[in-house]
Amino acid sequence: MATTDFLTPVVDDPRTWGRIAAQNAVSDVYAMGGRPLFALNLVAWPSSELPTSMLAEVMAGGAEIGTESGFAVVGGHSVDDPEPKYGLAVVGEVHPDRILTNAGLRDGDVLVLTKALGIGVATTAIKAGTAPPSLLAAAVASMTASNAPAARAAVDAGAQGCTDVTGFGLLGHLLKMAVASGVDARIDVAAVPFLPGARALAEAGTMPGGSRRNRDWVAPSVDAGGYGELDVLLLADAQTSGGLLFGAAPAEAAAAVAALGTPATVIGRVRTGTGRITLR
């Protein structure tokens, strides 16, 4: 398998940004139940505006993730660009009988989410300089955490349907899975984990444009029940280096959650259907 992803800075520290971008890029391999073998750097850099020493820090962060995750970062490509961007092209492997796909949810599966939501709100606040230190620390810890343990837990639980939760938010990625799998999904909103302080910032108006676009896109397929617009927006919040969302039988899902620990949790279930999402 081969995948690629890159992004603009989401934090001020160059090495931390490199770590986040690399973890975000390799997540697609884990979402398919695979393991990364090697990766190439992808760099866009304003060489006349930012020093190459800063770029070295960014790439060092990416290399650290490779070392920690057991894959090598072997070269890459760079271009001069007014806006800095960094990521990886990743090559991995997976057994053909154990591939996880976004079309693999089955009637009766419960849904496991492995990381807290609210990253889009947090990174928007970070860029605006309004993020409390506790939220900044929690967001960085989440974005730099590997999805490798979650991938192993999903495979061990017998999951067939899995995705990573990134730019389309929980609702967007779940909608794509539900449609592809021929199921309807019910989300227990109270069970969904969020970063500490994310809701308060959202209530004060901090919300990325991508999250609002996600909410508009999923609106025709979502029955919000008694939940208000803010709740739906938070569930649609655009994530960077988010967790995995997978479906498994109830007992196996519970074992996966116990093995992973907080914030992994069961957030809902699916039944045969046409791709509708209901909040309860």
HUWOVEN-V667245 format. One record per helix or strand of 3 or more residues. SS is the DSSP state (A for helix, B for strand). FROM is the first residue (numbers start at 1). TO is the last residue. If there is no record, write none. Layout:
# HUWOVEN-V667245
ss | from | to
SS | FROM | TO
SS | FROM | TO
This chain:
# HUWOVEN-V667245
ss | from | to
B | 2 | 7
A | 14 | 31
B | 35 | 45
A | 52 | 69
B | 72 | 80
B | 85 | 93
B | 110 | 113
A | 119 | 128
A | 133 | 143
A | 148 | 156
B | 161 | 164
A | 169 | 181
B | 183 | 187
A | 189 | 191
A | 198 | 203
A | 209 | 221
A | 229 | 235
B | 244 | 248
A | 250 | 260
B | 265 | 272
B | 277 | 279
